[in-house]
Amino acid sequence: MKQLLALLVASCAFAAQGTADPESLLLYVRTRSSIFDEFNLLRCCMFATAMETLEMSEDVTFDSVVLNGESRKLAGAAVDTTTFPDNYTPGQVMAAEDEERAVGVWPTSKGMVPLTRPRTVGPSTPFDGGMKTYKRSNVAFKSGAKMTRANAVFVVQAGGTLSNVIIAGGGGVFCETHNCALVNVWFKDSVQSALHVNSGTGITTITGGGARNVARRVIFGQASGTVVVSGGFYMVNSGRLFESCGTCGPVKRGVIVDGVVSVNPTAELIRMNSNYNDRGTISKATITTSMANYPVCTRFIGGATPRKVGNGAAPPVCAYSKAGVTVK
């Protein structure tokens, strides 16, 4: 019985990785035990599916969030970056000399890696891509199509860290339930958004890296919580850096921009919803543009049809100063 139980647990873990189809899971089981029949396999698959779809328990308020019993500030002048559960601290701030990224610098790819399904990055399986380029070989991305878990290049789970990759071919990263960390991740030609923060709440960090020719927005904040962008994130010929979803419901979303260079942007730097009590803080950004009166931050009334109500500095929804934001 102990042997059967151990095999059941191992098989469920194998299935929950999201990389096993039913045939490969059955082969996995049968190579390890002749007493594990299809009925037990079905129970295992049902258990793995339930675990995959189980959402993290959370208690959200407008001023703070309690995630697994630990308090987190949503947004403000600073972010509480104390240790997360299981000693996880998202992101790792680059050295001071890396904060200012030279205009036009783009990393050299060390090879192409085509993927036929999303690669999942979990809390115990950080992924370092070695500066190779990753793209989906079986997805034709269309303008205006919303990123989903199924068509993403990478799926990052809460507590997961993705680093040193170039993402091309129109795709991007699907942050499943917030608390994702992206370090030196570069996006090229993303069609709809480069990073989709889907659900949950907490703090997601983007440290270093950049975006080139991203059509609409680099980061789409659908979930409540805060996104922190730092480390000299470099953008060129791209849309807005961050967009708080205006049609996803009245939850508070925040962004903190602390080290971004944007060249030839096609839209404002951040877009927020004032009626949802969003918080946008820009402490360090350099923007090179030919636009007259460039709108650093725009404010909308969220709803079925979001309506623009203003742009420019208007704390706390759009909080920044001339000392922190350079437009040239």
N, C-alpha and C positions, 0 to 999 in steps of 0.2 A: 504493500500500500504506500509506504514512504517513497518507493521508487517511482510509482505511478504519479504521486502528487508532485514530486520534483520534476518529472517530465512534463506534466501539465503546466506548471509554472514557467518552465523554460520555453515551452512551445508558445504560450501566450505572450511571453516577452518577445519571442521571434516574430509573432504575428503583429504585435503592437508597434513594431518598428515601421510599419507601413510599406515595407519593401517586399512582402511575401504575398503572392497570389495563392488561391486555394490549393493548386496543384503542387507548388513548391513547399507549402506548409505541410501537406500530406506526406510528401517525400521526406521532409525533415523529420516528421514524427515516426514514420515507418522504418527509417534507418536507425532509429534509437530504441524502438520497442515494438514487439509483435502483438502486444496486448492492448495497444492504444487504438481502439476502433474508431469508425467514422462518427459514432454517436458522441464519444468524448471529444473528438475533434470539433464537432459542431458546437459543443458547449464551450470549448476553448475559444473558437472564433467569435461567439457571442460575447464572451467576457472581454476579449481584446477590443471588439468594436465598441462596447460600452465604455471601456476605459479611454478610448480614443476620443469619444464624443463628450465625455464628462467635462463640464466647465468648472473652472476654479471658483470656489466659494468666495464671495466678496461683499463688502459692505461699503457703499460709496456715499460720501457727502460732498458738498461743494467746496469745503475747505480742506478736507483730508480724505485719505482712503485707508481702510484697514484691509490688508491683504495677508491671509493666513495668520492673522493675529498680530501683524507688525504694522505700525503706522507709517504712512508716506505722505509728504506734502505733494499736492498736485502741481502747482506752479506758483511763481512769485519771483522775488528778486534773486532767490537762490533755490536750489533743490536739495532735499535731504538724500544724500547718496551713501548713507550708512549701509552696512553689510546686509544683503538680502538673505532670505532663507537659504540654508545649505552653504553659507559662506560665499554667496555669489555677489560680486560687485560688477554691475554692467559697465562695459567699456574700460578703456585705460587711456587717460589723457596723454597726448603726445608731448614730447619735450618742447620747451619754449621755442627753440630754433625751428621747429616744424610748424609753428602756428601760422606764419606768413608764407603762403605757398606762391611761388613765382607764377605769374600769368602765363598760361599756355602749357604748363607742365601736365603731361598725361603719362601714366605708367606704360611701360613696354610689356606687352603680353608675352608670356612664356609658353604659349601653346593654347590650342582650342580643345574644349571638352564639350561635346554635344550630349545632351540629356534627353531621355524620352519620358521622364517623369520627374517631379520635383525632388530635390535632395533635401532631406529633413535634417535639421541641426537641433539637437536636444540639449538639455542642461548638463548632461554628463558626457556629451559628445561634441565638443567645440570643433569647428572645421576651419582649417587654414588652407586656402586654395592655392598657395604658392604663386600668386599673381598670374594664374592662368585665366583664360576667358571661358566663361560658361554660358551656354545658351540652350534653349529648347529646340530640338531638331524636328519636333512633330506638332508644333503650335504655330499657326499663322495669326499673329496679333493684329487686331483691327483697331483703327482709331476710334476712341470713345468707348471701347469695351472695358468693363470693370475687371480688375485683376481678381482672380479667385485662387483658392488653394490648389486647385487642380492644374491651372495653367501657369503657376509661378515657376521660376527657376529654382529658388530656394524657399523652403518653409522653415522659419526659425520659431521654435517653441519658447515658452517662458523660461528664462535662465540660460538660453542658448547664445553662443557667440560665434558669429561669422566674420572671418577676417581674410584680408589679402586675396580678393577676387575681383575680376572684371566681369560684369554682366552685360551681355549684348543680345542682339536679335529681337528687341522689343519687349523683353520680359523684365521681371523684377523679383523682389523679395516680399514674401507674405509673412508678416509678423503675426503669429496666431493669436496669442492672448497677452500682448504687451510684455514688458520686461525682457525685450530683445536687445542684443548688443551687436552693432556693426562697427568693425574696426578696419579702416583702409579698404572700404568697399567702393568700387567704381561702377557707375551705371552709364551705359551708352545706348542711345536711341530708344529708350523706353517709351512705349506708345501712350499709356494712360497715366501710370504713376510708377515710380521706381521702387518705392517702399510703401506697402499697404499695412497700416496698423489696424488690425481687424476687430478685436474684441478684448474683454478684460479691462483691467486698469493697472496703473503702476507707472514705471519710468522706462522708456526705451531710449537708448543712446546711440548716436552716430558720431564716431570719432574719426576725423580725417576722411580720406576718400574724396569722391566727387561725382559730378554728373555732366554729361555732354549730350546735347540734342535731345533732351527729355521733353516730350511734347507739351504736356499740360502742367503737371506738378511733380516734384521729386518725391515728396512725402505726403501721403493722404491719411489724415487722422480720423478714422471712423470711431475708434474707441475712446472712452474717457481716459484721463491720465495725461502724462507729460512726455513730450519728446524733447531731448536735449541734443543739439547739434554743436560740435566743437572741434577743435584741432585743425583749423584751416581747411574746412570742407570747401572744395573748389568746383564752381559751376560755370559752364559756358554754353551760350545759345540754348538755354533751357527756360522752362516756365517758372512758376513760383516754387520756392523752397518748401513751404509747408502750407497745406490747405486743411482747415478744420471743416469737416463735413457739415454742410448746411441742411441736409435732408435726412440725416441719420438719427434724429431725435435729440431732445433737450438734455444732453449731458455735457459737463464741463470738460473742455479740452485745453491743453496748454502746450506751448512751445517755448523753449529757451534757446536763443541763437547766440553762441559765444565763440565766434571765430569762423566766419564764412567769407569767401571771396566769390562774387558773382560778376561775370563778364557777359555783356550783351543779353541781359535777361529779356524774355518776351512777356513777362507779367511781374506783378509786385512780388516782394520777397515773402511775405506771409499774408494769409487771409484768415480772419477770425469771425466768430459770431457773437455779437454783443449781447443778444437776448439769452444766450446759453451760458453767460458768465465766463466765456473763454478768457484765457490769459496768455498774451503774447509778449515776451520780453526779449529785446535785442540789445545785447551789451557790446557786441563787437562784430561789425560787418563792413566790408568794402565793396561797393557796387560801381562798376564801370558801364555806363550806358549813354546812348545818344538821346534818350527820351527826355523831353522837357517836363519838369515837375514830376519826377519819378515817384510813384506811390509806394513807399516802402512797406506800408501795412494798410490793408483795406478792412473795413468793418461791414458785416452783413447782418441782416435779420434772418435767422435760419427758419426754415419751414418747408412746406411742399414746393414753394417757389421762392428761393432765397432772394432777398432784396438788398442791394447795396445802399448803405446809409452814410458812408464817409470814408476818408482815407487820411493818412498821416498819424502823428503821435496823438494818442488819446488813452492815457493810462486808466485802468490797468489792462484794458483789452489790447491796446497797442502801446506798449511802454518802451520808449527808446529816446535817446538824446542825440544831438548833433555831435557830441563828443564821442559817442559810441558807434555812430553810423556815418560812413563817408560815402557820398555819392559824387562821382566825377565823370 
